[in-house]
Amino acid sequence: MKKLFALISLLILVSCTNQKEVKIDYGSNPAAGNYLDVNGIKVYYETYGEGEPLLLLHGNGGSIENFVYQIPELSKHFKVIAVDSRAQGRTTDSDLEITYALMASDMSELIDKLDLGKVNVVGWSDGGNIGLELAYAHPEKLLKVVALGANYTYENFLAPPDSIVMDPEDPFMQNIPELINRMVTAGSRLSPDTARIPVIRKKLEDLTMKYPNFTPDQLKTINVPFLIVAGDHDLISLEQTTALYTNLPKSELFIVPHASHLAPSERPEFINSEVIRFLKAPYRDIDRYYFFKMLQ
């Protein structure tokens, strides 16, 4: 009986331990978190998994928390370095204007200081824009880039609003509010200098009003392979998405069905599997008429 009791106790202990291991507070995990002095600021990042390095970059005003549905899966295949961008999450700010080029410079220096060599980048929204700037200015440091809900110019980048009224019982309406609440409160909860939050919010607002400002001709000079991803109901206009795809010389296009700009959280099963496929497979161009030519 004592042996049986001991065995049951051990099983309960193991079960509880496993449950605790599964619950990771991404973005506030001291076991995985570190700071690095980069470009005059302290960049906060968390590292998970082993393998080829993958930089994970969040959207405007967000933090590492935004990737709660990506980190567990991606870290099974890559060494994930999830980063809080300049002035966001736990990363500090400076007096400089925030631009995507500056944040790409931050990431370039981080890559060097962590001795990562060449990296993959998965960026959502502003994170995708940073990935685009990195590919333009520092292509020698990149393997591939996945840009989710990104835009190449600030001009007319938003899709027009529609008249759709969603059912309050829609699963999205039930599951997404917590995510949005964490995004909205990220500054007050995570910022190392809460007194600067009003200044930072203005800087991040100005960022979207003035940048990015790539031209199609500039996009054509980027030879880093890209996977361009957007929800079929994304707030980034379809014109922006398709322009990125058609002007980047090495690109693939993935439109996520029944998804908005929050596709990584709404449809993580689609996002994760496609990101892993793209990053694992050798990039190759496809002649749209190759099968027809074979018939001749």
N, C-alpha and C positions, 0 to 999 in steps of 0.2 A: 504493500500500500504506500509506504514511504517513497519507494522508487517511482511509482505511478504519479504520486503528488509532485515529486521533483521534476518528472518529465513534463507534466502539464504546466508547471510553473515556468520551465525553460521555454516551452512553446509560446506561452503568453508573453514572456519577455522578448523573445525573438520577434513575435508579431508586432509588439508595441515599438520595438526598435526600428523595424522596417517601415512602419507607418510614419515614424518621425523622420526617417531618411527621405521619404518621398516628399514630405512637406518642406520645400526649400523656398525661402523668401528671396526670390531673385531681385537684385537691386539693393538688397540690405543683408547680404550674406557675408559675414566676417570671415568665414572659412574660405571663401573664394575671392574676396575683394582685396584690392590694393590701390594705392595712389602712385602716380608717376608725374614728375615735374616735366611739363611739356609746354614750349612756347610761352613761358611766363605764367602758366596756370597749373593747377593740380588736377590731373585727369583721373577720375575713378573708373576702374574696370574690374570685371569679374571673369575668372577663367574656369572653364568646365571641359572635361573630356581630353582626348588625346588624338593626335593625327595631324593632318594638314591644317594650318592655321586659318581661321575664319573670323573676320571682324564683323560684329553684329552691331548695326547702327540704327538708333530709334528715330522717331519723328519729332517735329517741332513741339517744344515744351514737354516732351516725354522723358523717358528714362529706360534703363535696363528692364524695368518692370513690364514694359510693353511686350516683351518677348517670352512671357510665361508659358506660351504654348509652343514656342520654337526651341528654346534652350534644351529641354529634356531630350527631344528627338535628335536635334542636330549634334549634340554633344556625344551621341553614340557613334558618330562618323567623323567628327572633326574636333580639333582643339578650338573651342569657341572662346573668343575674347569679346565679351559683351561690354560696350563702352557707354558711359554717360557723356554726351557731347558737351562742348564748351558752354558754361553757364546753366547747364541743365542737370537734373538729378543731383548727384553728389559732387559734380565737377565744378570748380570755381570759375569765376569770370575775371576779365581784365577791363581796362578802359577802352579797348579797341572795339571798333564796329564789328559786329558778328556778320561774317559772310561765309558762304559755302566753301570758297577758296581757302579762307583762313582755317576752317574746321578740317578741310582736307590736309592742310599743312600740319595741323595737330596730329592727325592720324598717321601721316608720313613719318613724323618724328617719333611717334609711339611705336611704329613698326620697327624703326631703327633701334630705339632704346631697348626694346624687348627682344631684339635680334631674331625677328620672325622670318626674315628673308622675304619670299613672295607669299602673298596672302590672298585668300578669297574674301570678298566683301558681300554681305547681305544687308541691304539698307532699305528701310521702310520710310516712305514719304521724304522728309528732309534727309534721312539717312541715305536714301537712294540718290538724292542730289549730291550729297557728299561723295558717294561712290563715283558719280559721274565726274566730279571735279578731280578726284584722285586719278581716275583713268586718263584724264586729259593732261594733268600736270606731272604725274608720277607713274606712268604705265609700267615702268621697269619693276615696280614693287607689287604688281597685281597678277594674279592668276586668272580669275573670273569675277564678274560682278553680277549680283542679282539686285535689280532695282524695282521695288514694289511701290506702286503709286507715286512715281517720281515725275518731275517735269523739268524741261530743259530751259524754259524761259518763264519769267514772271508774267509776261503779257498774255492775257486771255487764257490762263491755264486752268481755270475752274469751269466745270460743266454747269450749264444753267440748271437752276432748281426745277423740280417737277411738281406735279399735283398729286402724287401718290400719297395716300393715307394708309399707314401700316396698321394692321390689327394689333391691339395692345397685348393679345395673347401670342403673338408671333415669338418664336424662341429667341430671335435676335433681341427683341424688346425686353426679354426676361434676363438674358445672359450678359448683354453688353453694358448696361448701366454701371455695374461695379467697375468694369475696366475704365469707362469714361470718368468715373468719380476719382479713381486713382490717378488718372492722367491730369485731371484738373487740380488735384491737391498735391501733386508731386513736388511742386516748388516749395510749398509751406512745410511739407513733411521731410523733404530730403535736402533742401538747399543748405549749404554750409554758411550762407550769409543771407538770412531772410530779409534783412533791411534793404537788400538790393533787388528784391523780387519785382517791384514796380518798374525799375530801370531795365531789368532783364526782359520783362514782358514786352516793353516798348521796343527793345532791340530785336527781339524775335519777331515781332509784328512787322517792323521795318524790313527785316530780312526777306519776308515773303512778298513785300511790295516792290523790292528793288532787285532781287536775285531769285534764281540764276539768270544769266543772260547769254547763254550760248546761242550761236547761229547754226543753222544746218550745215554750213561748210565746216565749222569747227568740229561738229559731231563726226563728220566724214573722216576726220584725221585720227580718230580714236580706234585703235586696233585690238583693244582688250575685249574678249568675248563677254557679251551681256545677255542676261535673260531679263526681258522687260515684262513685268507682271502688273496687272490692274484688275480690279473687280469690274464686272460688267455693268455695275451701277456706281462706279467710282466717282468721287467728286473731282478728280483730275479728268479733264476733257479727253475724249477718245482721240481727238486730233493730236494732242500732246503725246499720248501714248504711242500712237501709230507713227508719228514723226520721229520719235526716239528709235523705234524699231526699224524704220525704213532708212534712216540716215546713219545709224551706227553700222559700220561695215560687217562686223561679226555680231549678229544678234539673233535671238529667238524671242518669240512672243507667246505669252500665256495669259489668256483672259479667264479669270476665275468666275465660274457661273454662280449666279445668285449671290453676289457679294458686293460690298461697298468699299470705301477707302479702308475699312477695318478688316479687310479680307484675312490678314494673318490671324486674327482672333475669331472671325466668323467661320472661316473654312480652313483651319489649320491642317486638316488631313490632306487637302489639295496642295497648300503652300509647301508644307514640309517635304512631301514626297517629290514634288517637282523641283524644289531647290536641291535636294540630294541627288536626283537624277542628273540635273544639269551640271552640278559641280563634280560629280564622279565620272561622267562620260567625257571622252575626248571631244572637243568641239570640231564640227565639220560643217562646211557649207553644203547646201543642197540646191542643185539645178532644178528649177521648177518644171523643166521640160525633159528631165533625164529619161523618164520612162518612155516618153514619146519618141525620143531620139533612138532609143534601143529598138524600136519597131521599124526604123527605116533601114 
